Amino acid sequence: MSEDSSNPMGKHERRSFIQNVAQSIIFSSVVASSSSASAEISDSNIPKITHKVYFDVRISRADGSFYVRDASPTDSPDDEPLYGRFVLGLFGEKTPNHVENFLKYVDVPYAVDNPLPSYSRSKFQTFDAATGLLVGGTIPGLAVTTLAGGNVLEYSGKIIPAKLWLEDKNASNDPATPQLSHNNKGLLTHRNLDPTPAFGITTRNTSTSLDVTHTIFGCILEDETGLMDKVVDLPVLTDEGRVSRTTNEPVSVGGDVGGSLASSAFTLQRRVFRDAAKTFGDSRLDKVYDGKILRRVEVTQVGVL
């Protein structure tokens, strides 16, 4: 059959056009499917975001260092400092009190002579393997103390009121704004009745057991370098020794202790010595606790976007 001369598009042009359309459809479907995983926290199932803040975070080498140095033959290619940024969205209408308290540690003027606690000097120190909660907001030097029968915060010799991060009960029971559940990865949450600025980030979709004890007040909007997954994969300390999050296989502290029986005896011995040290008031045990991340994960800068 001859090609219709009245048709401005020839046979080869039509074939090329059809192929381009087909490729566009396939590409669109791939993009849609790949973005659906990251869209678990979408505009349709989260409250309105009223504020955006950023956290610049760094992860140290195994020896705790960050400085630039020449590579040596004994260095592992994976043992280099890592840097990344979290962009967080806050639910200021849903949880105004939580967001207000959170921002107090973000927008902090720098003063050498009169320092105030800030997330810019905070750390991510704990990973709770049971709930999958990554705990951050630990500010060195900030502690809860008692004054006149009540709890206050103490920092650099100053006393700071310890305001609880509580929401209005009537507003939280409003059926138009139901209580949020810890059923998504990347949610920001704060433990109820905790006056400290410590907060958590969910790393699983199955942390609903936290609904009773925590309140969600935001979420991660951007994590372009995959920083959260890298932190979760770091080894943590438990009563059984070091545990890698990627393999979940225990690694004994101090090397091979000679099998499971010896490992159990070693663990029991450690517990006995730790309990005895607590009895004698040895405060050094505060630096060794279940879930401690065995790398330095530090926040270097924070700010409001």
N, C-alpha and C positions, 0 to 999 in steps of 0.2 A: 504494500500500500504506500503510495507516495505521500510525502509530508505535505500537509495543507499549507499552501503559500500565504493564506490569509492569517495564519496563526503566527504572531510575532515571536513566540517562544519555540525554539526547535526541540528536537528529540533529546539531544544531549543536555540542553538547558533545563528541560523539564525533569530529567533524571537527577541532575545536580540539585535542583530545587527541592525535590522530594527527599533526597538524602539529607540535605541541610535541615529540613523540617523534622525528619525523624531523629537526627542527632540532637536537635534542640529539645525535643520532647524527652528523650532519654536523659539528657543532662539535667533537665529541670526536675525529673523524678528522683535522680540521684541526690541532687542538692537538697530536695525536700526531705528525703529519707535521712540524710546525714545530719541535717539541722534539727530533726525532730528529737534526737537524743539530747542535744544541748538545749532544746526548748522545753524540757520538762518543767522548768520554771518559766512560764510564759505570761504574757500580758493578761491572759484569760483566767489564770488561776492564782495570781498574786495581788496583794493590795497595791494601791497607788504608790509609786516611788517619789518621795518628796525631796530627798537629798542623795547626792552621790559623793563618795569619798574614795580616796585611793590609799593603798598601803604598799610601799616599796619594801620588799622582803629579800633577805639573802640567807643562803644556807652554807655553812662552813664545810671545810674538808673534815675528814675523820679526826684529825688532830686538833680541830677547833680553830684553825687559822683561815684568814681571808686574804692575806697579803699576796702581791704578785711575786712569783718566783720562777726560776728556770726549772723545767721538768727534769726529773731524775729517773734513772732506769727502774727504780723501785716504785714509782708513782703509778697508781691505777688511772686509766683514762676517765673513769667515772668519779674519781676522787678530786674534783675541782669545785671551787665555790660556784654556786648557782645564784642567779639573780632573777627577780620577776616582780610583777605588780598585780595586786588584786584591785579591781574596781568594784566597790560595794554600793548597792542601792538600799536605802533605808525607808521603812514604812512609817513615815511621820504622822499619817492620819490614823492608821490602825493602832500603832503603839507609840503615841507621842512622848510618854515619859521615858521609855527605853531609848528612843532616838535622842531626846534631849540630854540624857545622861551620857550616852555614847559620844555625842558631839563635844561634850565638855573635855574629853580626852583627845580630841582631834584638833580642834582649833585652839591651840594653846600657845600664847606668846612665849618666845624663848627669853629667858633671863638667867644670867650666870649667877647673880647674887641671890636670887629668889626663885629657884626652879620650882615648877609645878609638875605634877605627874602627867605624862603624855604617852599616847600610843607610839609616838616616834621613838621612844626608848623602851619599847616593850618586846616581848618574846613569845614565840609559840613553843611551849615546853612539854606539853602532854598530849598523848593520843590515847583515848579510851577504846581499847580493842573490843570491849563488850558492846558499846553503843555506836562505835565508829565516829565519835566526836573528837574533832581536832580543837584543842583548847588554846586560845591565844589571849592577848591582852594582859599578860603577866608583866607588871612594871616593877623592875628591881627597886627595892627600898620602900615600896608601898605596902603597908601592913595594916591589918585590923587590930585595934586595941580597945580597951575599955576605959571610959571616962565618965565619972558620975553615974555609974550604973548602966550606961548605954554604950553601944559600939560606935567608934569613930575610926577614921583613917589617919594614919601617921605617915608623913613623908618629909624627909630632910629636916626633922625636928619640928615640923608644923603639924597642927591638928586640923583635919579637914572633916566636915560633917559627912557622915556615911548615910546618904540618902538611898533608900531602897528603890529599885527599878520596878515599881508597881503601877499597873494601869487601873483606870477607873473601872470598878466592878460592873456598873450598869452598862458602860460602853462595851466592855468585853463580852457581855451576854447579849448584845444586840444581834437578833437573828439575821439582820441585813449584812453583818460582817462576822461570819462564823469564825470560831477559833481555828487558827492555822495548825496543821499537823506536820510533824517532822518526817514526811514521807517523800522528800526530795533531797537530792544532793546539792550542796552549796547554800544551805540556809544559815543565816546568822541567828544565834539563839543565846539567851542569857538565863542562868540558873535563878529561879525564884528565891527571894529573900537573901540574895547574895549582894552585899553592898559594894563589892569590889568591881573594877572595870573588866574583869576576866569575862570572855565570851567564847562561844563555841561555833564551829562550822561543821555542819553535817557532811559526811563523806559517803553516805549510803542512802538508799531509798527506803530503808527498813528501820529507821530510828524512832518509830512511833512511841516507844516506851518513854521517851523524853517529854511527851506531851503533858504529863502530869507534873513534872519538876521544872520545866523550862518554858520560856516564852520566845517565840520567833519575832524578830523585829527588822529583818532585812534579808538580803541574799547577795550572792556573788553575781555581778553582771559581766565581768570580763576577767579572764585568766588565760591570756594568750600563750604564755609559756608552759602551761600545765603545771604550775607551781604547786597547787594543792595535792595532785597525785604524787609529785616528787616528795613532798613532805610526808605523806602517808606511807610511802614506801621506805622511809628511813627506819633503821632498827630502833626498837624501844626496849626499855628495861622492865622486866616483870620479876616476880618471886622465883620464877624458874630460870632466869638468866636473860640473855639477849634474844630477842625474837625479831625476825625480819618480817615485815608486813607482806612482802611479795611471796615468800615461800611458806611463811608461818611455821618454819622449822626452828626449834630452840637451838641456840648455840651457847654452850656453857661458858660462863665467865671464868677466865683463866685457862681456857683450853680444854682438851678432852679429860674428863674426870673418870673415865673407865667404865662406861656403860650406864644403863638406866638406874641400877641399884645405887651405884656410887653417886650418880647425879642427884637422886632423891635424898641421899644422906647429906650431900653437900648443900642442897637447898634447905633442908631442915636445920642444919648447923648455922647457916646464914641467918635464918629466922630467929634462932635462939640468941645469937649474938646481937642482932638488931633489937630484940625485945629487952635484953639486958642493958644495952646502951641507952635505950629510952628511959629505963628505970633510973639510970644515973644522970639523966638530963643531958646526954650528948646531943647537941643541936646539929652536929654534922650529918645526922641521919636525915635531916630535912632536905638534903641534896640528893638523896637516893629514895625513890618512890616508884610505885607501880605506874607504868605508862610513860615514864620519862623518855623523851626523845633523845637519842644518843648523838645528836649533832646540835650545833648552835644554829637556831632558826630565829633570826633577829629582824625586827622592823627598823628600817633606817630613816624613813620619812613618811609622813602622812599629810593629808590635806583635803580640803573640800573642793570639788570640781564644779 
